[in-house]
Amino acid sequence: MFLIVACLFVSWVFVHRWNQRNKKGPKTWPIFGAAIEQLMNFDRMHDWLVNYLSECQTVVVPMPSTTYTYIADPASVEHVLKTNFANYPKGETYHSYMEVLLGDGIFNVDGELWRKQRKTASFEFASKNLRDFSTVVFREYSLKLSAILTETSSHNQVVDMQELLMRMTLDSICKVGFGVEIGTLAPDLPENQFAQAFDTANIIVTLRFIDPLWRIKKLFNAGSEALLDKSIKIINDFTYSVIRRRKAELEEAQATDKDNKMKHDILSRFIELGEDPESKMTDKSLRDVVLNFVIAGRDTTATTLSWAVYMIMTHSHVAEKLYMELKAFENERAKEENATFVECDDVDDIELFNKRVKQYAGLLNYDSLGKLHYLHAVITETLRLYPAVPQDPKGILEDDVLPDGTKVKAGGMVTYVPYSMGRMEYNWGYDAALFKPERWLKDGLFQNSSPFKFTAFQVSLFLNHFATKPNFFIVGTKGSSRPAGVFIGWTKNLPW
C-alpha cells in the first residue's frame, strides 16, 4: 500500500513538473509552488527576478498562500498605479505582514484612512516651517558626518560608509520626526537599542513575505517572530515615552506661554492637530504616523546615498564632471553672497578643512540647489539602478487583465519591480545596465522620465511631499592626496 502511494506521489510530481517544461518563469512544485526556489534565492532575490523579467515583462510566481505577479512593463505599472488604481490596494495580506511595525500608518492602509493621512501629510510636509526646521537639522548632522569622515581619512582608516549614512539619517530623521536626539552619530559611534531594534524589525517583517511558516512561529513566539516581538517592544517603549514627554512639554509651554522650540517637528505638529476632537488622534495613531515617516526617510535616503557614493567613486569621469559642477556652483554662490573662503591648500589641517566644509554648507539653500543639474542626474541614475524600494506589492480586489494580456485573480498580489525595470533593455535601451547620468540631461538641463517607467519613489509619499530631498557633495582640494570628504546635503525637485 505504501509503495502504491509513493508511486502515485512521484508520478504526480513528475507530471506537474513535465507540464511546466515550456513555461517561462519559476518552475513550481505541488503544494509549495515556487516557495522553494524563492527561498533558495532569497539573498539574491532582486537579481533572480531580473533574470526572469528580462525574458518576459510579466512573471507569475505561485506561492502556498497566494500568487505573486511581478511586472516590469511601464504600461502594466500605469494600469496598476493609475488606470485601475482602486483595484490594487495594499490589501489585507500586506497589512497583516507589516501591521506590527507600520500599524495603521500611511504605508499600510487603504481607502479613506489613506486619503485622510495623505491630505494631512501633504499639507504638513509642504509647510515652510517644517522645511526650514528640517534644513537646519540635516545640515547639522551632515556636518557631523563630514567631521567623522575627515578624521578617519586623515588616519587612513577604513569605514563602513552605509553604516555611517544609516546613523546620520536615523539621527536626522528622528530629530525631524520626534524632535529628540538619538545620538548614534556621536564621534565614538555608540550602539543604540532603538536603532538596533528598528533594523531587526525591518528585516524580519520583510522576511515574512517569503516565509510560509511565520504565522506558526508567531503563534508559538518562536524563532524570528520571538526576536521581532522583543524588537517591537523596544521600539514601542521608546516611541510612546517620547510621545508622552512631548505632550507634557507642549502642555507646559502653553500653560506658561513659552515659545516651544520643538514645535516644528512632525510629532509636535500632529499632537497639535490631535487637539481637534474630530481628528481622533490617539497615542497609537501618533506612533504610527511618526514611525512610518522614519521608515520612509531613513533607509531610503541612506541606501541611495551609499550607492551614489559607490557609483561616483567607481566612475572617475562622473566624479570629474560632478566636481566641476560643484566648483562652478561654489564660485557662483560665493559671488552672490559676496563670501570669501578660507584657503585650504594644506588639506592635512583638519580644523581648517572642516571650517571650509562648513562655509561650503552655508551656500546651500532650497533655491540654489536647483541649479545642480548633473548632480540631479547622478542621484536619479543611482535610483534607476539601485532604487531604495526595489519592489512594491499590491493586493488584487477583483479579477483583472493587465495590458499585456496576463490574467490576475482576486486575492493575489501584483508587484511592480523598480530594480528590474531599471535594468530592462526594453525600457531603457541597449545601455540599460550602464551607469550613465547623461541619459537624464538634454542641453545640460535635467529631463525627467515617465513615472511609470522610472518608479523609484512611487511609494514614498512622505519624501514626495517633503520640501527638501537628500543629496551629497564631494568637497576637497582637487589633486590632493587626501580622499575627498563626503558632505551630505539636501536638494529639491528630485523625481520621487
Residue, then its C-alpha position, 0 to 999 in steps of 0.5 A: m500500500f505504501l509503495i502504491v502511494a509513493c508511486l502515485f506521489v512521484s508520478w504526480v510530481f513528475v507530471h506537474r513538473w513535465n507540464q511546466r517544461n515550456k513555461k517561462g518563469p519559476k518552475t513550481w512544485p505541488i503544494f509549495g509552488a515556487a516557495i522553494e526556489q524563492l527561498m533558495n534565492f532569497d539573498r539574491m532575490h532582486d537579481w533572480l527576478v531580473n533574470y526572469l523579467s528580462e525574458c518576459q515583462t510579466v512573471v507569475v510566481p505561485m506561492p502556498s498562500t497566494t500568487y505573486t505577479y511581478i511586472a516590469d512593463p511601464a504600461s502594466v505599472e500605469h494600469v496598476l498605479k493609475t488606470n485601475f488604481a482602486n483595484y490594487p490596494k495594499g490589501e489585507t495580506y500586506h497589512s497583516y505582514m507589516e501591521v506590527l511595525l507600520g500599524d495603521g500608518i500611511f504605508n499600510v492602509d487603504g481607502e479613506l484612512w489613506r486619503k485622510q493621512r495623505k491630505t494631512a501629510s501633504f499639507e504638513f510636509a509642504s509647510k515652510n516651517l517644517r522645511d526650514f526646521s528640517t534644513v537646519v537639522f540635516r545640515e547639522y548632522s551632515l556636518k557631523l558626518s563630514a567631521i567623522l569622515t575627515e578624521t578617519s581619512s586623515h588616519n587612513q582608516v577604513v569605514d563602513m560608509q552605509e553604516l555611517l549614512m544609516r546613523m546620520t539619517l536615523d539621527s536626522i530623521c528622528k530629530v525631524g520626526f520626534g524632535v529628540e536626539i538619538g545620538t548614534l552619530a556621536p564621534d565614538l559611534p555608540e550602539n543604540q537599542f532603538a536603532q538596533a531594534f528598528d533594523t531587526a524589525n525591518i528585516i524580519v517583517t520583510l522576511r515574512f513575505i517569503d516565509p510560509l511558516w511565520r504565522i506558526k512561529k508567531l503563534f508559538n513566539a518562536g524563532s524570528e517572530a520571538l526576536l521581532d516581538k522583543s524588537i517591537k517592544i523596544i521600539n514601542d517603549f521608546t516611541y510612546s515615552v517620547i510621545r508622552r514627554r512631548k505632550a507634557e512639554l507642549e502642555e507646559a509651554q502653553a500653560t506658561d506661554k513659552d515659545n516651544k522650540m520643538k514645535h516644528d517637528i512632525l510629532s509636535r505638529f500632529i499632537e497639535l492637530g490631535e487637539d481637534p476632537e474630530s481628528k481622533m488622534t490617539d497615542k497609537s495613531l501618533r506612533d504610527v504616523v511618526l514611525n512610518f515617516v522614519i521608515a520612509g526617510r531613513d533607509t531610503t535616503a541612506t541606501t541611495l546615498s551609499w550607492a551614489v557614493y559607490m557609483i561616483m567613486t567607481h566612475s572617475h569621469v562622473a566624479e570629474k564632471l560632478y566636481m566641476e559642477l560643484k566648483a562652478f556652483e561654489n564660485e557662483r554662490a560665493k559671488e552672490e553672497n559676496a563670501t570669501f573662503v578660507e584657503c585650504d591648500d594644506v588639506d592635512d589641517i583638519e580644523l581648517f578643512n572642516k571650517r571650509v566644509k562648513q562655509y561650503a554648507g552655508l551656500l546651500n539653500y532650497d533655491s540654489l540647489g536647483k541649479l545642480h543639474y548633473l548632480h540631479a542626474v547622478i542621484t536619479e541614475t543611482l535610483r534607476l539602478y539601485p532604487a531604495v524600494p526595489q519592489d512594491p506589492k499590491g493586493i488584487l480586489e477583483d479579477d483583472v487583465l493587465p495590458d499585456g494580456t496576463k490574467v490576475k485573480a482576486g486575492g493575489m498580489v501584483t508587484y511592480v519591480p523598480y530594480s528590474m525595470g531599471r535594468m530592462e533593455y526594453n525600457w531603457g535601451y541597449d545601455a540599460a545596465l550602464f551607469k550613465p547620468e547623461r541619459w537624464l540631461k538634454d542641453g545640460l538641463f535635467q529631463n525627467s522620465s515617465p513615472f511609470k517607467f522610472t518608479a523609484f519613489q512611487v511609494s514614498l509619499f512622505l519624501n514626495h511631499f517633503a520640501t527638501k530631498p537628500n543629496f551629497f557633495i564631494v568637497g576637497t582640494k582637487g589633486s590632493s592626496r587626501p580622499a575627498g570628504v563626503f558632505i551630505g546635503w539636501t536638494k529639491n525637485l528630485p523625481w520621487 
